[in-house]
């Protein structure tokens, strides 16, 4: 047109098609899809006299006149109402006179009758011959206004949207960002437009992953919706932010890929709230776990290890549990007014991974002295947690025990430190010492609350274990003091015995034994067991052993001794005991035995199979009113009698018959030395976790008088 000044009518009758350039630079035909197609823009060309020279198919649709009906006719008479004719001619003359283009809305007659507003753009054209033409471009004004409203609404929605929006071209370079996205990314639009994702969002750690997701959507057309991502913004590198991002491929009506749209919702607050909820749940789970795992025994060291294991690695990289040495000795703990060092006994250390910081901690069992200026000392003297959120070089000397430990902590990269006192029943027992070396997060107020809760729960268990330990040691000392230490010289008997307390985590029992020389060369052998445990059982055992020795010195028959012991036991409140009492007479080479509810002794004779003596069982001591019986057993030289308490053979998972059979099997070698036999029985029949103590007496008859074969 610009070259020839002529318009030739199109030869196609179907819908118009557009010529589009491909990425390779070649042209291809594609269906209409642009705004002009939506507006259905009509084109009309008038000659210098105002007659219609060219008439487009869209003009026929807009005005109702076919090309045959319109071509050659004055446009003003065809399209304008009579009352507007002068105005139309004036405007036409102005355009053709070179006064400039004209644009506006004008009422136009339709062939079907009536008129409607049409939006016009009119301009003058010049062809190569110097002739002038007028080009009119027109569209229905209502359709144009509707599209303008849609565009304006879309623009306002994009600009005012609380969601970050962006459009990228097929090379994934920004062509549009809205104000919200500017705020989310902390970058103005000018630093987005024309840049790739990697260039504009270089501050994101996962910018490459974001671009990869975009390329996937661009290639497949399948949207990715609500993809979670977290990181830092350009303006805020110190706080984590979170976003929900969606990607959509943009296509025109003909399916041509225009680019990519992305929407970003800032979900930082909900993300942080979810993290806090998850953190709270983890803390509650830790507390629940601690309730189950801490205090499973009354062993002080085990309880401390359980506390250290609970806090590693979820709360700390390294944990140490220490108790004040004064507390173990029964002395008062330190007070806030004290300016004295704190002396700790290390109980447990746990670490999430090997670290030099572990070597800086006191090995379990060691005694360590911390000066008054140390933070752990301050914690136990004040009874309050001490926190160093960010540990600096100047802080390490106040954390470590000495210079060597400080150097190890510095090399390990100590980041954060927290000391929490262990307080039970108003008394400070020690401290829970927590360190972070790899974990980059500092201890905070929430960690103090959690550590304090765990320490409080554990402190009660540690205090219980401490009191039990003291009571255990007291009962054990009492019992050992009451029991004989060395076998006495007895006429015609070789005697060996053992006492073995229960495992450290169980109570001391009331087992006792004795070998008592009597007037006339006889020897009384006794083994008994007071039911129950602890100080009371040990005290009752002491009274019964004393009574037994007194009665034995009177030379009474075993039945008389048990009858008197039965009365003594009944006088002791809520005490029941079992006992086997035997008197060996070397002159008669016999032994009289009486049993009070006790397991039967084992009889060994060289060359014969060991056997349990069949004796009347009798009632336990303290029952009262039931007579006891005595049995006489002959004993030759080398014959043996084995007396024991039930702790030697009773277990929780095996029948007593099986255990007694095992006892007999272990005694088949009657020539073995008695001391060796005692050791063999204890090693074979006892377990490390046995809950009952054991008294064992073995007596072997010797030739009598001495030198007699």
C-alpha positions, 0 to 999 in steps of 0.5 A: 500500500505504501508503495502502490497506493492501491488495495486489492481485494483479498481472494480468500473467503474463510476467516483471516489468517496472520503471517507469523515469524517462527524462531528460525526466521521463516513465516508461517500461517496461524489462526487469528489470536491478537487484539485486532482479531478480538476487536474485528477491526474494519478497514475502509479506504476513500479516494480524494472525493470521499468515495469508497475505494476499498472495503474490507470483509470486517467492514461488511460485518460492522456496517452490513454493506457488502463490497459490491454495495459500498465500493464507488459510493460516497462514504458520507451518504452511505454511513452518516445520518443526514443530520451528521452529513455536514460534520462528516464532510468537514472532518473529511476535508480536514484530514485530506487537507493535512490538518492531521489524523482524527480519532473518535466515536461517531454514530454510523448507520447500519444497513439493517436500520438504526445506528450504533457508535463506532470508534474511528481512527482516520488518517491521510495516505499518499501513493507514489503518484502523489494522490491522496486517500483517506484510511479509516479503521473502525471497530464497534465502540461497545466491544472496544470499551469492553476490552478496555475495561477488561485490560484496565481491570487486569492491569489494576488486579496485577498492580494491586494484587497481594500476590507476586506476579511476573511474566517471562518470555520464552527465553525466561527473561522478565517482561513484567513484574508487579509491585508485590513481587518487587517487595517480595524479592526486594528488587525494583522492576528495573532490576527484573525486566530483561534479566533471567531468573539466575541474574535477577534472583542470584541471592537465592540458593535455589535459583537454578532449581527455580529456573529448571522448574520454569523450563519444565513448565515451558516445555511441557505446558503442565503447570506446577502449582504451590511449589514450596521454597524457602530462602533469603531475600536480597534485602534480608539475608538474616531471616528465612522467608518462605514462598508458595510458587506456581508456574503456568505456560502462556499461550495465545488462542492459536496455541502459540507459546508466549512465555511463562507466568508465575505467581508467588505468595509469601507464606513466611508467617505460616511457615514459621508458625508451622516450624514453631508447631513442629518444634513444639511437638518435637519438644513435647516428644522429647519430654515424653521420651525423657519421661520414659527413658530417664530413671529406669533404674536406681543407679546414679550413673545410669540415670545420668547417662540416660539424661545425657542421651536424651538431649543429644543430638536434638538439643545439644551436640555434646552434653555432660551431667555432673553432680556436686561432690559435696552432695554425694557426701551428704553435705549441703550444696553451694549457696549464691553467696559462696565465692568458692570453687565447685567440685564436681564428680563427672557422671556422664558425657554424650556426643552426637559425633566425635569431637575434640570438645568431648575430650574437654569434658570431664571423663565419667568418674573423675573429680573436677574443680571449677573456680568460682568465676566459671559459668557452671559454678555460677549455675549451681551457686545461683540455681539458675541457667547460664546462657552464652548464645554466641560464644566468643574467644573471651567466653571459653576460659569461663566455660572450660575447666582449665587452659587445656580444655579451653584450647580444645573447645576453641579448636572444636569450634564451640558456638553456643553454651548452656548450663542448667542446674539439676534441682530436686526438692529445693537442693541443687545437685549438679549441672547439665552442661550443653554445647553446640559446635556444629549446630549453627543455631544458638541456644535460645529461651525455648531451649532454656525452658526445654533443658530446664524441664528435662533437668528437673525431671532427671534431677528427681530421678538422680536424687532418688538414685543418690538416696538409694545409693546411700541407703544401699551402701548403708545397708550393705555396710551394716550387713557386711559388719554383721556377717562373719569375715573369716571361717572359725576353727572348728573341730572335725570340719573344714568350712568355707562360705561366701556372701554376695549382695544383689546387683547394684540396682537392687535392694540389699537383702536379709541373707545371713550365715554362720559357723559357730563352734560349741562346747564339746567340739560340736559345730553349728552351721546356719543359713537364713534369709529374712524376707524383704530388703533394705535397712529393715531386712538387714537390721532384722537379719542382725537380730536373728543372727545374734539370737542364733549365736546366743542359742547355739552357745547353749548347745540346744537341739536344732528343733529347740533353736528354731522354736526360740528363733520362731518366737524371736522373729514373731516379736519383730514387726512384720518379719518372716524368715527361712532358716536351716540349722545343723549341728555337726558332732565329730565324735558321733560322725553325724549331723542333726539338721532342722529346716524352717521353710528353707531349701534343703541342703545338698549332701556330697559323698565321694563316689556318689551322686550329689543329692538334696537331703529329704527333710521335713520342710517346716514353717518359716520363722515368725509364723508361730505355733508349728513344731519343727523336726530334726533329721540325723545324717551320718557324715564320714570323712570327706562328706560335704554339706552345702547350705545356701539361700534361694538367691543362688538357685532361683531366677525369674525365667527358669523353673526351680527344679531345673536350677536345683538340678544344675546345682547338683551337676556343679557339685559332682567333683567332691574332691575340689577345694571348698573355696574353689567350689564356692567360686564355681557355684557363684560364677555358674549360677549367678547373673549380673542383674540378679535381684537377690543376695546369696549366702553360701556355706560348705562344710567338709568332714575331717577325720576325727580325732586328728590324724585318724584315717 
